[in-house]
Amino acid sequence: MQKNGRYGLEHAYTRNATASKMFYYLLQVAHIIAQLVERGSLFRKAQ
């Protein structure tokens, strides 16, 4: 869902493999956080 979803995953346009991997990993983290927020479990535990 990430590629065609609201995150607009595209090529990172870098020659640095580490930067490209970090971009992808950060996108994964953002996706997980968004799922937790949408389902409410992230805020329920914080209260």
MODELLER restraints for C-alpha pairs under 7 A, 6 or more apart:
rsr = mdl.restraints
at = mdl.atoms
rsr.add(forms.Gaussian(group=physical.xy_distance, feature=features.Distance(at['CA:2:A'], at['CA:9:A']), mean=6.47, stdev=0.5))
rsr.add(forms.Gaussian(group=physical.xy_distance, feature=features.Distance(at['CA:3:A'], at['CA:9:A']), mean=4.88, stdev=0.5))
rsr.add(forms.Gaussian(group=physical.xy_distance, feature=features.Distance(at['CA:12:A'], at['CA:20:A']), mean=5.88, stdev=0.5))
rsr.add(forms.Gaussian(group=physical.xy_distance, feature=features.Distance(at['CA:14:A'], at['CA:20:A']), mean=6.57, stdev=0.5))
rsr.add(forms.Gaussian(group=physical.xy_distance, feature=features.Distance(at['CA:36:A'], at['CA:42:A']), mean=5.26, stdev=0.5))
rsr.add(forms.Gaussian(group=physical.xy_distance, feature=features.Distance(at['CA:37:A'], at['CA:43:A']), mean=6.81, stdev=0.5))
